[in-house]
Amino acid sequence: MDELKRVGVFTKVVAAGSFSEAARKLGVAKSAVSKQISLLEEEVGVRLLNRTTRKLSLTEAGSIYYRHCEHIVSRAEIALNELRQYQNQPTGTLRVSSPISFGRALLIPVIKELRSLYPLLKIDLQLSDEVIDMVENSIDLTVRIGQLQDSNLIAKKLCDTPVVIFASPEYLANYGAPKTPSDLIDHQWISLSILSSPIVGTFHHKITQEPAEHQISSNLKINSVDAIIDAALQGLGISALVKTTVHEELRNGKLIPVLEDYELTPRGIYALYPHREHLPPKVRIFMDFLEKHCQKANWALPVL
């Protein structure tokens, strides 16, 4: 490492034509420059510079050595410039994971905007409703919804999203709509099998905030959010999902919200990444875009 430093000093001296000028450009004392050159000559075992009181010139060996040193310094400067550009301009491949429906609803628009501004950035998006091991799968950033398991990952809350109870017009026409959470015991329930229970959280009345008892018996369990939406659209039952995954179906009337006088605790949407220190620009920029999109989405609630 010291030899590389001395190579840099040597090229500065040759380019400047004197120890004094090189010392001025380097911001050090002339004696420090002279010492570095002497140590370099000791290391290579040959005299590199002819020194006189009036001028400085390269020896024959010094000329040969300088050609190689000039190339080394040039490559080092290129590497440093590329590193600075990397820090300011995200490049390489960003590996992101997310639940399927959330990825389709939010991450695809985020990626579209990001790619238009940073065309050198490659995105590897892995969608799954199962929890993916970030370290094992070399994931840079993952999005998760709901209660987080204890882990060594760093979590940043982006926003909250309401939980919606819904059914299709066909189902409601055939079986009627529940009036209170306790009525759910008489209805068909479609549950997400990866959850610990058919429904997570407690119902509260929106006005009084009184808790409401409920019992749910699920005869249909599905491990895919998209498949639950399809099953509900086919009139197979009532279900509950975060609004972000069904806001389009609710907007166009294909699904109808039920139990609107009651609410479940909103679910948090989080960005998780492995390390807090030295966050790569590609992760930081993607997370900034994601947070901006979450905060302005019509299904999002602000972080309290």
C-alpha positions as CSV (number, residue, x, y, z in Angstrom):
1,M,0.0,0.0,0.0
2,D,2.9,2.4,0.8
3,E,4.5,1.6,-2.6
4,L,1.3,2.6,-4.4
5,K,1.3,5.9,-2.4
6,R,4.9,6.5,-3.5
7,V,4.0,5.7,-7.1
8,G,1.4,8.5,-6.9
9,V,4.0,10.9,-5.5
10,F,6.5,9.9,-8.1
11,T,4.1,10.6,-11.0
12,K,3.2,14.0,-9.5
13,V,6.9,14.9,-9.2
14,V,7.6,14.0,-12.8
15,A,4.5,15.9,-14.1
16,A,5.3,18.9,-12.0
17,G,9.0,19.0,-12.9
18,S,10.1,19.7,-9.3
19,F,9.8,18.6,-5.7
20,S,8.6,22.0,-4.7
21,E,5.7,22.2,-7.2
22,A,4.7,18.6,-6.5
23,A,4.7,19.3,-2.8
24,R,2.5,22.4,-3.4
25,K,-0.1,20.4,-5.4
26,L,-0.1,17.6,-2.9
27,G,-0.4,20.0,0.0
28,V,2.6,18.5,1.9
29,A,6.1,19.7,2.7
30,K,8.9,19.4,0.1
31,S,10.9,17.2,2.5
32,A,8.0,14.7,2.7
33,V,8.0,14.4,-1.1
34,S,11.8,14.0,-1.3
35,K,11.6,11.3,1.4
36,Q,8.9,9.3,-0.5
37,I,10.9,9.4,-3.7
38,S,14.0,8.2,-1.8
39,L,12.1,5.3,-0.2
40,L,10.6,4.3,-3.6
41,E,14.1,4.2,-5.1
42,E,15.3,2.0,-2.3
43,E,12.3,-0.3,-2.9
44,V,12.9,-0.7,-6.7
45,G,16.7,-0.8,-6.2
46,V,17.5,1.8,-8.9
47,R,17.8,5.6,-9.2
48,L,14.7,7.1,-10.9
49,L,15.5,10.8,-10.9
50,N,18.6,12.9,-11.6
51,R,18.6,15.7,-9.2
52,T,20.5,19.0,-9.6
53,T,20.1,22.4,-8.1
54,R,18.4,23.7,-11.3
55,K,16.4,20.8,-12.7
56,L,15.0,17.4,-12.3
57,S,15.1,14.7,-14.9
58,L,14.3,11.0,-15.3
59,T,17.0,8.5,-15.5
60,E,16.7,5.8,-18.2
61,A,15.3,3.4,-15.7
62,G,13.1,6.1,-14.4
63,S,11.6,6.7,-17.8
64,I,10.7,3.0,-18.1
65,Y,9.2,2.9,-14.6
66,Y,7.3,6.1,-15.2
67,R,5.4,4.7,-18.2
68,H,4.1,1.9,-16.1
69,C,3.4,4.2,-13.1
70,E,1.5,6.6,-15.3
71,H,-0.8,3.7,-16.4
72,I,-1.3,2.6,-12.8
73,V,-2.3,6.0,-11.6
74,S,-4.6,6.5,-14.6
75,R,-6.4,3.3,-13.9
76,A,-6.7,4.2,-10.3
77,E,-8.3,7.5,-11.2
78,I,-10.7,5.8,-13.5
79,A,-11.7,3.3,-10.8
80,L,-12.2,6.1,-8.3
81,N,-14.4,8.0,-10.8
82,E,-16.5,4.9,-11.5
83,L,-16.9,4.4,-7.8
84,R,-18.1,8.0,-7.4
85,Q,-20.5,7.6,-10.3
86,Y,-21.8,4.3,-8.7
87,Q,-22.5,6.2,-5.5
88,N,-24.5,8.9,-7.3
89,Q,-26.0,6.7,-10.1
90,P,-27.5,3.4,-9.1
91,T,-26.2,0.6,-11.3
92,G,-26.0,-3.2,-11.2
93,T,-28.8,-5.5,-10.3
94,L,-31.3,-4.8,-7.5
95,R,-33.1,-7.9,-6.2
96,V,-36.5,-7.2,-4.6
97,S,-39.1,-9.5,-3.2
98,S,-42.7,-8.9,-2.4
99,P,-46.1,-10.5,-2.0
100,I,-47.6,-11.1,-5.4
101,S,-50.6,-8.8,-5.4
102,F,-48.6,-6.0,-3.7
103,G,-45.9,-6.3,-6.3
104,R,-48.3,-6.1,-9.2
105,A,-50.2,-3.2,-7.7
106,L,-47.3,-1.0,-6.5
107,L,-43.9,-2.3,-7.3
108,I,-44.4,-2.5,-11.1
109,P,-45.3,1.2,-11.3
110,V,-42.4,2.1,-9.0
111,I,-40.0,0.1,-11.3
112,K,-41.4,1.8,-14.4
113,E,-40.6,5.2,-13.0
114,L,-37.3,4.2,-11.6
115,R,-36.2,2.6,-14.9
116,S,-37.0,5.8,-16.8
117,L,-34.7,7.8,-14.6
118,Y,-31.9,5.1,-14.0
119,P,-31.7,3.0,-17.2
120,L,-28.5,1.3,-16.0
121,L,-30.2,-0.2,-13.0
122,K,-31.4,-3.8,-13.5
123,I,-34.3,-5.1,-11.4
124,D,-34.8,-8.7,-10.4
125,L,-38.3,-8.8,-8.9
126,Q,-39.3,-12.0,-7.0
127,L,-43.0,-12.3,-6.2
128,S,-44.2,-14.8,-3.6
129,D,-46.8,-14.9,-0.9
130,E,-44.4,-17.0,1.2
131,V,-41.7,-15.3,3.3
132,I,-38.4,-15.5,1.4
133,D,-35.1,-15.7,3.2
134,M,-33.3,-12.6,2.1
135,V,-29.8,-13.7,2.9
136,E,-30.2,-17.1,1.3
137,N,-31.7,-15.7,-1.8
138,S,-29.4,-12.6,-2.0
139,I,-32.3,-10.2,-1.8
140,D,-31.4,-6.5,-1.4
141,L,-34.8,-5.3,-0.3
142,T,-38.1,-7.0,0.6
143,V,-41.6,-5.7,1.2
144,R,-43.7,-7.3,3.8
145,I,-47.2,-6.6,5.1
146,G,-48.5,-7.1,8.6
147,Q,-46.8,-8.1,11.8
148,L,-43.1,-8.8,11.4
149,Q,-41.3,-11.7,12.8
150,D,-38.2,-11.0,15.0
151,S,-35.1,-11.0,12.8
152,N,-31.8,-9.2,12.3
153,L,-33.2,-7.3,9.3
154,I,-33.7,-3.5,9.3
155,A,-37.3,-2.5,8.9
156,K,-38.7,0.8,7.7
157,K,-42.4,1.4,7.9
158,L,-43.7,2.9,4.7
159,C,-47.4,3.3,5.5
160,D,-50.5,1.5,6.9
161,T,-53.2,0.0,4.8
162,P,-56.8,-0.8,6.0
163,V,-58.1,-4.4,6.1
164,V,-61.2,-4.8,4.0
165,I,-64.0,-7.5,4.5
166,F,-65.5,-8.2,1.1
167,A,-67.6,-10.5,-1.0
168,S,-68.9,-10.6,-4.6
169,P,-72.4,-9.3,-5.5
170,E,-73.3,-12.9,-6.5
171,Y,-72.5,-14.2,-3.0
172,L,-74.3,-11.4,-1.2
173,A,-77.4,-12.0,-3.5
174,N,-77.4,-15.7,-2.5
175,Y,-76.5,-15.5,1.2
176,G,-77.1,-11.9,2.3
177,A,-74.6,-9.6,4.0
178,P,-73.5,-10.0,7.6
179,K,-74.6,-7.1,9.8
180,T,-72.2,-7.7,12.7
181,P,-68.9,-9.7,13.0
182,S,-70.8,-12.4,15.0
183,D,-72.9,-13.1,11.9
184,L,-69.8,-14.4,10.1
185,I,-70.3,-17.8,11.8
186,D,-73.2,-18.4,9.4
187,H,-71.2,-17.5,6.2
188,Q,-68.6,-19.2,4.0
189,W,-65.1,-17.8,4.8
190,I,-62.1,-17.9,2.5
191,S,-58.9,-17.8,4.5
192,L,-55.3,-17.2,3.7
193,S,-53.6,-20.4,4.9
194,I,-50.2,-18.8,5.6
195,L,-51.8,-16.7,8.4
196,S,-52.0,-18.1,11.9
197,S,-55.8,-17.7,12.0
198,P,-58.7,-17.2,9.5
199,I,-58.7,-13.5,10.4
200,V,-56.0,-11.5,12.2
201,G,-56.9,-8.9,14.8
202,T,-60.1,-7.8,16.6
203,F,-63.1,-6.1,15.1
204,H,-63.9,-2.6,16.6
205,H,-67.0,-0.5,15.9
206,K,-65.8,2.5,14.0
207,I,-67.8,5.0,16.1
208,T,-67.8,3.5,19.6
209,Q,-64.5,1.6,19.2
210,E,-66.2,-1.2,21.2
211,P,-64.7,-4.6,20.4
212,A,-67.0,-7.1,18.7
213,E,-66.9,-10.8,19.1
214,H,-66.7,-13.1,16.1
215,Q,-66.3,-16.7,15.2
216,I,-65.2,-17.9,11.8
217,S,-65.2,-21.4,10.4
218,S,-63.2,-21.6,7.2
219,N,-63.9,-24.5,4.8
220,L,-61.7,-23.0,2.1
221,K,-58.1,-22.2,2.7
222,I,-55.8,-20.9,0.0
223,N,-52.1,-20.0,0.2
224,S,-52.3,-17.3,-2.6
225,V,-53.8,-13.8,-2.2
226,D,-54.6,-13.7,-5.9
227,A,-56.4,-17.0,-5.7
228,I,-58.4,-15.7,-2.7
229,I,-59.5,-12.7,-4.8
230,D,-60.5,-15.1,-7.7
231,A,-62.4,-17.3,-5.4
232,A,-64.3,-14.4,-3.9
233,L,-65.1,-13.1,-7.4
234,Q,-66.5,-16.5,-8.2
235,G,-68.9,-16.1,-5.2
236,L,-67.3,-18.8,-3.0
237,G,-67.4,-16.7,0.2
238,I,-66.3,-13.7,2.2
239,S,-62.7,-12.9,3.0
240,A,-60.5,-10.1,4.4
241,L,-57.4,-8.7,2.8
242,V,-55.4,-5.5,3.0
243,K,-57.0,-2.8,0.8
244,T,-53.9,-2.5,-1.4
245,T,-54.6,-5.9,-2.9
246,V,-58.3,-5.5,-3.7
247,H,-58.7,-1.7,-4.2
248,E,-59.2,-2.1,-8.0
249,E,-61.9,-4.8,-7.6
250,L,-63.7,-2.6,-5.0
251,R,-63.4,0.4,-7.2
252,N,-65.1,-1.3,-10.2
253,G,-67.8,-3.0,-8.1
254,K,-66.6,-6.6,-8.7
255,L,-66.2,-7.0,-5.0
256,I,-68.4,-5.3,-2.3
257,P,-67.2,-4.3,1.1
258,V,-69.2,-5.7,4.0
259,L,-69.3,-4.9,7.8
260,E,-68.5,-1.3,7.0
261,D,-69.5,-0.2,10.5
262,Y,-66.6,-2.2,11.8
263,E,-62.9,-2.1,11.3
264,L,-59.8,-4.3,11.9
265,T,-56.5,-2.9,12.9
266,P,-54.7,-1.6,9.8
267,R,-51.7,-3.6,8.6
268,G,-48.3,-2.0,8.3
269,I,-46.3,-2.1,5.0
270,Y,-42.6,-2.4,5.6
271,A,-39.4,-2.3,3.6
272,L,-36.8,-4.6,5.0
273,Y,-33.1,-4.7,4.2
274,P,-30.1,-6.6,5.7
275,H,-27.8,-3.7,6.8
276,R,-28.2,-0.2,8.2
277,E,-24.7,0.9,7.4
278,H,-23.4,1.8,3.9
279,L,-26.8,1.3,2.2
280,P,-26.1,0.9,-1.5
281,P,-27.5,3.7,-3.6
282,K,-29.7,1.3,-5.6
283,V,-31.5,0.2,-2.4
284,R,-31.8,3.7,-0.9
285,I,-33.2,5.2,-4.1
286,F,-35.7,2.3,-4.6
287,M,-36.9,2.7,-1.0
288,D,-37.3,6.5,-1.5
289,F,-39.5,5.9,-4.6
290,L,-41.4,3.1,-2.8
291,E,-42.1,5.3,0.2
292,K,-43.3,8.2,-2.0
293,H,-45.7,5.9,-3.9
294,C,-47.1,4.4,-0.7
295,Q,-47.8,7.7,0.9
296,K,-49.8,9.0,-2.1
297,A,-51.7,5.8,-2.8
298,N,-55.5,5.9,-2.3
299,W,-55.4,2.7,-0.2
300,A,-52.7,4.0,2.2
301,L,-52.9,5.5,5.6
302,P,-50.2,7.8,6.9
303,V,-47.6,6.4,9.4
304,L,-48.5,7.7,12.8
